[in-house]
């Protein structure tokens, strides 16, 4: 009682702690970016939340629509092909000017360049590439379009501009809230565009990004507080220019914020970041190569179809351009696709739900799952526990896949699943510990040679177990491969071992599947018993059905051997039923579970007679009388006195599905008629039928033997004695 009390207390305490841990991790996932990663708590959250994030990435990738194609956002890619054709890096600004001119010609509405121009370009003769680029920007914007250039925010320890240039005010975000408390930022001094380009009244947008602590880029710097004025990112500004909207950003004093577009809200962190809800990458956004664009005809219909009235992002996808980043959907995704995915989010209101809502539903899943499991585990059925855990986990996963994730909820399923599985594991471990000693002893003794179902039965009720030379009524089976010595001579040791293991494995599985017990292997021979160590009802029926399955599966095994160019196996099986001594036999140090007695010896003799009679399965009349013959067909073969015995035993052949008389029931009927006539000493009538059967089924050695025996008695009536139907064997 004390042990049970301690175990139950440990069970409750362990599951409670697991639940508290999962709950704390769910709440901690909201604030992880605001916690110093150098602290113990920060390191712990980094480690655990990485699992949650990656599990969410996996679920999100499963949601991506491979057929989706953006209708508003396109990419002009500076790819390896363009670099090879243009022959230089960085790309001269005159090429960028040509690109902008072509985009204007093809009707592009907004150009967002994920490229920085922080330094002047040297003149080419009397021509300034910066002036050429500035002219193209002016011309594009004079035609009603809008161009945006990139800059970055200064990181810790980096040099920065003392204040935002006045030219940036045109792109300031409209913030009508009075309680703004967003973390202040500064512009990186060495990434801001040169004055010649800024003077064109070009738009400016930051492209700063910070990877999560596991190295994956999931967050996006959407808004930045620079000198108490709020400025948008490259994608945000491109969105506003494309839609001609000025939307409202609200940053409240509790360090939460939201961007509102057409009544839909996007959550923004205190630092102005939001999580990217990816719709795809290269396959989802149309693209054209920079080189193809600048060399395209101004009236190229394909280019016009791709670029007309679109937001064109300009960015590098070249391998050597060092702008490949690990993202949730691609381990090496060009950074420009993060801007494009964010632009799509803004255009379509494809936002994540508020994190508080996601946490609420996560906790509902966690709490309801744990309550269900706690109620079910009180029944004490480990299989029911496992089934319920599978149902809970599967139900939560499919609910997430088909409802919550498409709606933008970020359920913390990893923590929920961890809690469910860890609680189940802890509960199962303690249950296992309670019964470990007794079950370990039983399983250690029998698991290697008893069917798993028998072991399970023993574990459920150990009182049924009988060991140590108990007299039990059983059925034994002896199986042997014909001409195995000849087969082994034609194979290497490795080939022989492989063939024998394949054959033995299949046959042993059948023994176990029919509730049998493996007695031993003797070279290529298999010895098995049914009815011990546990009583299983009609053990003869199980044993004969097992023998039939062995012969039935043999052609499939031989087909595999033929494919490997190896000899096929021909098998003989003998079965007998009766009382034997069953138990652990041997010394105190080494023993094995086996059966001994005359009935075991007879079973072995019957296996040896299979070759003599040309059969594959022989059984004694002691086995036959126990069988339900509704689905099993047999025929009498002989009465035989085996070597070492004086009393004849009637033997019968079991007809397996491949047997010719199974396929021809009429032939079997003729055989039984002829057998009856033989027993009645009507040798002439029996001879006629056995002769016909021998010609009809040339492979039936039993019919041929009976024909020859009948012919002998017809020709020599004086040989007919009281033992006319008995064969005495002089060999084993």
C-alpha positions in Angstrom: 0.0 0.0 0.0 2.8 2.4 0.9 4.5 1.8 -2.5 1.2 2.3 -4.3 0.6 5.5 -2.4 4.1 6.8 -3.2 3.7 5.9 -6.9 0.3 7.7 -7.1 1.8 10.7 -5.4 4.7 10.8 -7.8 2.3 10.4 -10.7 0.2 13.4 -9.7 3.2 15.5 -8.9 5.0 14.7 -12.1 2.0 15.5 -14.3 1.3 18.7 -12.4 4.9 19.9 -12.9 4.7 19.0 -16.6 1.5 21.0 -17.0 3.0 24.0 -15.2 6.1 23.8 -17.4 4.1 23.7 -20.6 1.9 26.6 -19.5 4.9 28.7 -18.5 6.5 28.1 -21.9 3.3 29.1 -23.7 3.2 32.4 -21.9 7.0 32.8 -22.2 6.8 32.5 -26.0 5.1 35.8 -26.2 7.8 37.8 -24.3 10.9 35.9 -25.5 12.1 38.7 -27.8 12.0 41.2 -24.9 14.0 38.9 -22.5 17.8 39.2 -22.3 19.1 36.1 -23.9 22.2 36.2 -21.7 20.2 35.5 -18.6 19.4 32.0 -17.5 15.7 32.5 -18.2 16.5 33.9 -21.7 18.7 30.9 -22.6 16.1 28.5 -21.3 13.3 30.2 -23.4 15.6 30.3 -26.4 16.1 26.6 -26.2 12.5 25.6 -25.7 10.9 28.1 -28.0 13.1 27.0 -30.8 11.3 23.7 -30.8 7.9 25.5 -30.9 8.9 27.8 -33.7 10.3 25.0 -35.8 7.2 22.9 -35.3 5.1 25.8 -36.4 7.3 26.3 -39.4 6.7 22.7 -40.3 2.9 23.1 -40.0 3.0 26.3 -42.0 5.0 24.8 -44.9 2.3 22.1 -45.1 -0.2 25.0 -45.6 1.5 26.6 -48.6 -0.4 26.5 -51.8 1.9 25.4 -54.6 -0.6 26.7 -57.2 -0.7 30.2 -55.8 0.7 33.1 -57.9 0.8 36.7 -56.8 -1.1 39.1 -59.0 0.3 42.3 -57.6 4.0 41.6 -56.6 6.8 40.7 -59.0 10.5 40.3 -58.7 13.2 41.7 -60.9 16.0 39.4 -59.9 19.7 40.0 -60.1 20.5 36.4 -60.6 23.6 34.4 -61.6 22.5 34.6 -65.2 22.4 38.4 -65.2 25.7 38.7 -63.4 27.3 36.4 -65.9 25.9 38.4 -68.8 26.7 41.8 -67.4 30.1 40.6 -66.2 30.5 42.7 -63.0 29.4 43.1 -59.5 28.1 45.4 -58.1 25.8 46.2 -61.0 26.7 49.6 -62.5 24.0 52.2 -61.8 23.5 52.9 -65.4 22.0 49.4 -65.7 19.7 50.2 -62.8 18.7 53.4 -64.7 17.9 51.3 -67.8 15.9 48.9 -65.6 13.8 51.7 -64.2 13.2 53.1 -67.7 12.0 49.7 -68.9 9.8 49.2 -65.9 8.2 52.6 -66.6 7.7 51.6 -70.3 6.0 48.3 -69.1 3.6 50.2 -66.8 5.0 49.2 -63.4 3.4 51.3 -60.7 5.8 50.9 -57.8 9.5 50.0 -57.7 11.0 48.8 -54.4 14.8 48.4 -54.6 16.2 46.0 -52.0 19.6 47.5 -52.9 21.5 50.2 -51.1 23.3 53.2 -52.7 25.3 54.6 -49.8 28.4 55.8 -51.8 29.0 57.8 -54.9 29.7 56.0 -58.1 32.9 57.1 -60.1 32.2 59.0 -63.3 32.6 57.2 -66.6 34.2 60.0 -68.7 32.1 63.0 -68.3 29.0 61.0 -67.3 28.0 60.5 -63.7 26.2 57.1 -63.2 24.5 58.6 -60.1 23.1 61.4 -62.3 21.8 58.9 -64.9 20.1 56.9 -62.1 18.6 60.0 -60.5 17.2 61.1 -63.9 15.6 57.7 -64.4 14.0 57.9 -60.9 12.7 61.4 -61.6 11.3 60.4 -65.0 9.6 57.3 -63.5 8.0 59.3 -60.7 7.0 62.1 -63.1 5.0 59.5 -64.9 2.9 58.8 -61.8 5.0 55.9 -60.5 6.9 55.7 -57.2 10.5 54.5 -56.5 11.7 53.4 -53.1 15.4 53.0 -52.1 16.6 51.0 -49.1 18.5 51.9 -45.9 19.1 50.0 -42.6 18.7 50.9 -39.0 21.9 51.1 -36.9 22.7 48.1 -34.8 24.4 48.2 -31.4 27.8 49.9 -31.7 27.3 51.0 -35.3 27.7 54.6 -36.5 24.4 56.4 -37.2 22.9 59.6 -38.5 22.2 62.1 -35.8 18.7 62.6 -37.1 16.5 61.5 -39.9 16.9 63.6 -43.1 14.0 66.0 -43.7 13.4 64.3 -47.1 12.0 61.3 -45.2 9.1 63.2 -43.8 7.1 62.5 -47.0 7.1 58.8 -46.1 6.3 59.2 -42.4 3.6 56.9 -41.1 0.4 58.5 -39.9 0.2 57.9 -36.1 -2.8 59.4 -34.5 -2.4 57.6 -31.2 -1.3 59.6 -28.1 0.4 56.9 -26.1 3.2 55.8 -28.4 6.1 54.0 -26.7 7.9 52.2 -29.5 11.6 51.5 -28.9 13.7 54.4 -30.5 15.9 53.6 -33.5 18.6 55.3 -35.6 19.5 55.2 -39.3 22.8 53.5 -40.2 25.2 56.1 -41.4 26.8 53.9 -44.0 23.6 52.5 -45.6 21.6 55.7 -46.3 21.4 56.7 -50.0 23.6 59.4 -51.4 22.2 63.0 -51.5 21.9 63.0 -55.4 19.4 60.2 -55.2 17.5 61.4 -52.1 17.1 64.8 -53.8 14.9 63.2 -56.4 12.2 62.9 -53.8 12.6 59.2 -54.0 10.8 57.1 -51.4 12.9 55.6 -48.6 12.3 52.4 -46.6 14.3 50.4 -44.1 15.2 46.8 -44.8 16.6 45.9 -41.4 15.8 42.4 -40.2 16.8 40.5 -37.1 16.8 36.7 -37.1 15.2 34.8 -34.2 17.6 33.3 -31.6 17.6 30.0 -33.5 19.0 31.7 -36.6 15.7 31.7 -38.6 14.3 35.0 -40.1 10.7 35.1 -39.1 10.2 38.7 -37.9 10.0 41.8 -40.1 10.9 45.4 -39.1 7.6 46.9 -40.3 7.7 50.3 -38.5 10.6 52.1 -36.9 10.6 55.0 -34.3 13.3 57.4 -35.5 13.4 60.7 -33.5 9.8 60.1 -32.3 8.6 60.0 -35.9 7.4 56.7 -37.3 8.7 55.4 -40.7 7.7 52.4 -42.6 9.8 49.6 -44.1 10.4 49.1 -47.8 7.4 46.8 -48.2 5.1 49.0 -46.1 5.9 52.1 -48.1 5.6 50.3 -51.4 2.2 49.0 -50.2 1.0 52.6 -49.3 2.2 53.9 -52.7 0.5 51.1 -54.6 -2.8 51.4 -52.8 -2.7 55.2 -52.3 -3.6 54.6 -48.6 -2.3 56.1 -45.4 -3.2 53.7 -42.6 -3.1 54.2 -38.9 -0.5 52.7 -36.5 -1.4 52.5 -32.8 1.3 51.8 -30.2 -0.2 51.6 -26.8 1.5 52.3 -23.4 1.5 48.6 -22.5 4.1 48.0 -25.2 1.6 46.3 -27.6 0.7 47.8 -31.0 -1.3 47.1 -34.0 -1.5 48.2 -37.6 -5.0 48.7 -38.9 -5.9 48.2 -42.5 -9.5 48.2 -43.7 -10.7 47.2 -40.3 -8.2 44.3 -40.0 -5.4 44.5 -37.4 -1.8 43.3 -37.5 0.0 43.0 -34.2 3.3 44.8 -33.9 5.9 44.4 -31.1 7.4 47.2 -29.1 10.4 47.3 -31.5 8.1 47.7 -34.5 8.4 44.1 -35.7 5.7 41.7 -36.8 5.9 38.1 -37.9 5.9 37.3 -41.6 3.0 35.0 -42.7 4.7 33.5 -45.7 2.7 32.5 -48.8 5.8 31.2 -50.7 9.0 32.0 -52.5 10.3 31.6 -56.0 7.3 29.5 -57.2 4.7 31.9 -55.9 6.0 35.3 -57.1 6.5 36.0 -60.9 10.0 37.1 -61.7 12.1 38.4 -64.6 15.9 38.5 -64.9 17.5 41.9 -64.8 19.5 41.2 -67.9 16.3 40.1 -69.8 14.5 43.2 -68.7 17.0 45.8 -69.8 17.4 44.0 -73.1 13.7 43.5 -73.7 11.9 45.4 -76.5 9.7 48.2 -75.0 6.7 46.6 -76.5 7.4 43.1 -75.4 3.9 41.7 -74.5 5.2 39.1 -72.1 7.1 41.7 -70.0 4.1 44.0 -70.1 1.8 41.2 -68.8 4.2 40.4 -65.9 5.0 44.0 -64.9 2.1 46.2 -65.8 0.5 47.9 -62.8 2.6 45.9 -60.3 4.9 46.4 -57.4 8.3 45.4 -58.7 10.8 44.5 -56.0 14.5 44.6 -57.2 16.7 42.2 -55.3 19.5 39.7 -55.6 19.0 36.0 -55.9 22.5 35.2 -57.1 24.5 32.7 -55.0 27.5 34.9 -54.6 25.6 38.0 -53.6 25.4 37.0 -49.9 21.7 37.7 -49.5 20.5 34.2 -48.8 18.9 33.7 -45.4 17.3 30.8 -43.6 13.6 31.2 -43.5 10.7 29.0 -42.3 10.0 27.9 -45.8 13.5 27.7 -47.3 16.9 27.2 -45.7 18.5 29.5 -48.2 15.9 32.0 -49.4 16.9 35.3 -51.0 16.1 38.2 -48.5 14.0 40.1 -51.0 11.3 37.5 -50.7 10.7 38.5 -47.1 9.7 42.0 -48.4 7.5 40.5 -51.0 5.7 38.2 -48.6 5.2 41.2 -46.3 3.8 43.3 -49.2 1.3 40.5 -49.9 0.3 40.4 -46.3 -0.5 44.1 -46.3 -2.3 44.0 -49.7 -4.6 41.1 -48.6 -4.9 41.6 -44.9 -3.2 38.2 -44.5 -2.4 38.8 -40.9 -1.8 36.7 -37.9 -4.4 36.7 -35.1 -3.6 38.6 -31.9 -1.1 36.6 -29.9 -3.4 36.7 -26.9 -6.1 34.9 -28.9 -3.5 32.3 -29.9 -2.4 31.8 -26.4 -6.0 31.5 -25.2 -6.8 28.7 -27.6 -3.4 27.0 -26.9 -4.3 26.9 -23.2 -7.8 25.6 -24.0 -6.2 22.7 -26.0 -3.7 22.1 -23.2 -6.2 22.1 -20.3 -8.9 20.1 -22.1 -6.4 17.5 -23.3 -5.0 17.0 -19.8 -8.4 16.8 -18.2 -9.5 14.1 -20.7 -6.2 12.2 -20.2 -6.5 12.3 -16.4 -10.0 11.0 -16.5 -9.1 8.1 -18.9 -5.9 7.1 -17.1 -7.9 6.3 -14.0 -9.2 3.2 -15.8 -5.6 1.8 -15.6 -5.6 0.5 -19.2 -2.3 1.5 -20.9 -3.7 0.8 -24.4 -6.7 3.0 -23.8 -4.3 5.7 -22.5 -2.2 5.5 -25.6 -5.3 5.5 -27.9 -6.6 8.6 -26.1 -3.3 10.4 -26.4 -3.2 9.6 -30.1 -6.7 10.9 -30.5 -6.0 14.1 -28.6 -2.8 14.8 -30.5 -4.3 14.0 -33.9 -7.5 16.0 -33.1 -5.4 19.0 -32.1 -3.2 18.7 -35.1 -6.0 18.5 -37.6 -8.0 21.2 -36.0 -4.9 23.4 -36.3 -4.3 22.4 -39.9 -7.9 22.9 -41.2 -9.1 25.8 -39.0 -6.7 27.6 -36.7 -3.6 27.9 -38.9 -5.6 29.0 -42.0 -7.2 31.6 -39.8 -3.8 32.9 -38.7 -3.6 31.5 -35.2 -0.2 30.5 -33.9 -1.2 27.7 -31.6 1.6 26.5 -29.3 1.0 22.9 -30.2 4.6 21.7 -29.5 4.2 22.6 -25.8 0.7 21.0 -25.8 1.9 17.8 -27.4 5.0 17.8 -25.1 2.7 18.0 -22.1 0.4 15.2 -23.4 3.2 12.8 -24.4 5.4 13.6 -21.3 2.4 13.0 -19.0 1.5 9.7 -20.7 5.2 8.6 -20.6 5.5 9.5 -16.9 2.3 7.7 -16.1 3.3 4.7 -18.2 6.7 4.6 -16.7 5.3 4.4 -13.2 2.8 1.7 -14.1 5.6 -0.3 -15.7 7.7 0.2 -12.6 5.0 -1.2 -10.3 4.8 -4.5 -12.1 8.3 -4.7 -13.5 9.8 -7.5 -11.5 7.3 -10.2 -12.2 6.8 -9.3 -15.8 10.5 -9.0 -16.4 11.0 -12.6 -15.1 8.2 -14.0 -17.3 9.2 -12.1 -20.4 12.9 -12.8 -20.0 12.1 -16.6 -19.9 9.6 -16.9 -22.7 9.9 -13.9 -25.1 12.4 -15.5 -27.4 10.5 -18.6 -28.2 6.8 -18.0 -27.3 4.3 -16.1 -29.5 3.9 -12.5 -28.4 0.2 -13.2 -27.7 1.1 -16.0 -25.4 3.6 -13.8 -23.5 0.9 -11.1 -23.2 -1.5 -13.7 -21.8 1.1 -14.8 -19.3 1.7 -11.2 -18.2 -2.1 -10.7 -17.7 -2.4 -13.9 -15.6 0.9 -15.4 -14.4 -1.1 -18.2 -12.6 -1.6 -19.9 -15.9 2.1 -20.5 -16.3 3.4 -24.0 -15.9 7.1 -24.8 -16.0 9.4 -27.6 -14.8 8.4 -30.8 -16.5 4.6 -30.6 -16.3 2.6 -33.2 -18.2 0.5 -31.4 -20.8 -1.6 -32.4 -23.8 0.0 -30.7 -26.8 0.5 -30.9 -30.5 4.1 -30.9 -31.8 5.3 -29.9 -35.3 8.6 -31.0 -37.0 9.6 -29.2 -40.2 12.6 -30.0 -42.3 14.1 -28.7 -45.6 14.6 -31.6 -48.1 18.2 -32.1 -49.5 19.5 -29.2 -47.4 23.0 -30.6 -47.5 23.0 -30.4 -51.3 21.6 -26.9 -51.2 24.2 -25.7 -48.8 27.0 -27.1 -51.0 26.0 -24.7 -53.8 25.9 -21.5 -51.7 28.5 -19.4 -49.9 28.2 -19.1 -46.1 26.7 -15.6 -46.4 24.1 -16.7 -49.0 23.2 -19.8 -47.0 22.7 -17.8 -43.8 20.6 -15.2 -45.6 18.4 -17.9 -47.2 18.0 -19.8 -44.0 17.2 -16.7 -42.0 14.6 -15.6 -44.5 12.9 -19.0 -44.4 13.2 -19.4 -40.6 11.9 -15.9 -40.0 8.7 -16.4 -42.1 8.0 -19.8 -40.6 8.6 -18.7 -37.0 6.3 -15.8 -37.5 3.6 -18.3 -38.5 4.2 -20.3 -35.4 3.7 -17.2 -33.3 0.7 -16.0 -35.3 -1.1 -19.3 -34.6 -0.3 -19.2 -30.8 2.5 -21.7 -31.0 5.7 -21.9 -29.1 9.1 -22.3 -30.7 10.8 -25.3 -29.2 14.1 -25.2 -31.0 16.0 -24.9 -34.3 18.0 -27.9 -35.4 20.0 -26.8 -38.3 17.4 -26.3 -41.0 14.7 -28.0 -39.0 12.1 -26.3 -36.9 10.4 -27.8 -33.8 7.3 -26.1 -32.4 4.6 -27.0 -30.0 1.0 -25.8 -29.4 -0.8 -26.0 -26.1 2.1 -25.1 -23.8 3.1 -23.2 -21.7 -0.5 -22.0 -21.8 -3.6 -23.9 -22.8 -5.1 -22.4 -26.0 -8.1 -24.6 -26.6 -7.9 -26.8 -29.7 -4.1 -26.8 -30.1 -4.3 -29.4 -32.9 -6.4 -27.0 -35.0 -4.0 -24.1 -34.5 -1.0 -26.4 -35.2 -2.4 -27.8 -38.5 -3.5 -24.3 -39.6 0.0 -23.2 -38.9 1.4 -26.0 -41.1 -0.9 -25.2 -43.9 0.2 -21.5 -43.8 3.8 -22.6 -43.9 3.3 -24.6 -47.1 1.1 -21.9 -48.6 3.8 -19.2 -48.1 6.6 -21.4 -49.3 6.2 -20.5 -53.1 6.5 -16.8 -52.3 9.8 -17.5 -50.4 11.1 -19.7 -53.2 10.2 -16.9 -55.7 12.5 -14.6 -53.8 15.2 -17.3 -53.9 14.8 -17.6 -57.7 15.3 -13.9 -58.1 18.6 -14.2 -56.1 19.7 -17.2 -58.2 19.5 -19.6 -55.3 18.1 -23.1 -54.9 14.4 -23.3 -53.8 13.4 -25.1 -50.6 11.1 -28.1 -50.4 9.7 -28.8 -47.0 8.2 -31.7 -45.1 6.1 -31.3 -42.0 5.0 -33.9 -39.5 2.5 -33.3 -36.6 1.3 -35.4 -33.7 -0.9 -34.8 -30.7 -0.7 -36.3 -27.2 0.6 -36.0 -23.7 4.3 -34.8 -23.3 6.5 -33.6 -20.5 6.9 -29.8 -21.0 9.1 -27.4 -19.1 12.6 -26.0 -18.6 15.0 -28.8 -19.3 18.8 -28.7 -18.8 21.2 -27.8 -16.0 20.9 -25.1 -13.4 23.1 -22.8 -15.5 21.9 -23.5 -19.0 18.4 -24.7 -19.8 15.7 -24.4 -22.5 12.0 -24.7 -22.6 11.1 -27.9 -24.5 8.8 -30.9 -24.7 9.9 -34.6 -24.4 8.1 -37.9 -24.8 7.0 -40.6 -27.2 4.5 -38.3 -28.9 7.3 -35.9 -29.7 9.3 -38.8 -31.2 6.3 -39.8 -33.4 6.0 -36.3 -34.7 9.6 -36.3 -35.8 9.1 -39.7 -37.5 6.1 -38.4 -39.4 8.2 -35.5 -40.8 10.7 -38.1 -42.0 8.0 -40.1 -43.7 6.9 -37.1 -45.9 9.7 -37.8 -48.3 8.8 -41.5 -48.5 5.1 -40.8 -49.2 5.7 -37.8 -51.4 3.7 -35.5 -49.1 4.3 -32.2 -47.5 2.2 -32.4 -44.4 1.5 -35.6 -42.5 -0.5 -36.0 -39.3 -1.3 -38.9 -37.0 -4.8 -40.1 -36.4 -4.4 -38.7 -32.8 -4.2 -35.2 -34.4 -6.9 -35.9 -37.0 -9.5 -36.9 -34.4 -9.1 -33.4 -32.7 -9.6 -31.4 -35.9 -12.6 -29.4 -37.0 -12.6 -30.5 -40.7 -15.0 -27.8 -41.8 -12.2 -25.9 -43.5 -9.4 -28.5 -43.5 -9.2 -31.3 -46.0 -7.2 -34.5 -45.4 -6.8 -37.9 -47.0 -5.6 -41.2 -45.5 -2.1 -42.3 -46.6 -1.2 -45.4 -44.7 -0.9 -47.3 -41.4 2.7 -47.4 -40.4 4.9 -48.9 -37.7 7.7 -46.5 -37.2 11.2 -47.7 -36.2 11.4 -48.6 -32.6 7.6 -49.2 -32.2 5.4 -52.2 -32.6 2.0 -50.6 -32.8 0.8 -49.2 -36.2 -0.3 -45.6 -36.4 -2.7 -44.3 -39.1 -1.3 -41.3 -40.9 -3.1 -38.8 -43.1 -2.0 -36.0 -45.5 -3.3 -32.5 -45.0 -4.2 -30.9 -48.3 -2.9 -27.4 -48.6 -4.1 -24.8 -51.1 -1.4 -25.7 -53.7 -2.2 -29.4 -53.5 -3.6 -30.8 -56.8 -6.5 -32.5 -55.0 -7.4 -29.3 -53.4 -7.8 -27.8 -56.8 -9.6 -30.9 -58.1 -12.2 -32.1 -55.5 -13.4 -34.9 -57.9 -10.0 -36.5 -57.8 -10.0 -36.4 -54.0 -13.4 -38.1 -54.0 -12.1 -40.8 -56.4 -9.1 -41.3 -54.1 -11.3 -41.8 -51.0 -13.5 -44.2 -52.9 -10.4 -46.2 -54.0 -9.0 -46.1 -50.4 -12.3 -47.6 -49.0 -12.2 -50.4 -51.6 -8.6 -51.1 -50.7 -9.6 -51.4 -47.0 -12.4 -53.8 -48.1 -9.8 -55.8 -50.0 -11.4 -55.0 -53.4 -8.0 -54.6 -54.9 -9.1 -54.8 -58.5 -11.6 -51.9 -58.1 -9.1 -49.9 -56.2 -6.4 -50.6 -58.7 -8.5 -49.2 -61.6 -9.2 -45.9 -59.8 -5.6 -45.5 -58.5 -4.3 -46.1 -62.0 -6.5 -43.4 -63.4 -5.4 -41.0 -60.6 -1.7 -41.8 -61.3 -2.2 -40.8 -65.0 -4.3 -37.7 -64.2 -2.0 -36.4 -61.5 1.5 -37.6 -62.3 3.1 -35.9 -59.3 0.9 -37.7 -56.8 3.3 -40.3 -55.4 0.7 -41.6 -52.9 -1.7 -42.7 -55.7 1.2 -44.4 -57.5 2.3 -46.2 -54.3 -1.3 -47.4 -53.7 -1.6 -48.5 -57.4 1.6 -50.6 -57.1 0.4 -52.1 -53.8 -3.0 -53.0 -55.3 -1.3 -54.5 -58.3 0.9 -56.6 -56.0 -2.1 -58.0 -54.1 -4.0 -58.7 -57.4 -1.0 -60.6 -58.8 -0.2 -62.3 -55.5 -3.3 -62.9 -53.4 -1.3 -65.1 -51.1 0.5 -62.0 -49.8 -2.7 -60.6 -48.3 -2.4 -61.0 -44.5 -4.1 -59.4 -41.5 -1.5 -56.6 -41.7 -1.9 -56.0 -45.5 -2.6 -52.3 -45.0 0.4 -51.7 -42.6 3.9 -50.6 -43.6 6.8 -51.3 -41.3 9.6 -48.8 -41.4 13.2 -50.0 -40.9 14.7 -46.5 -41.0 13.8 -43.3 -39.3 
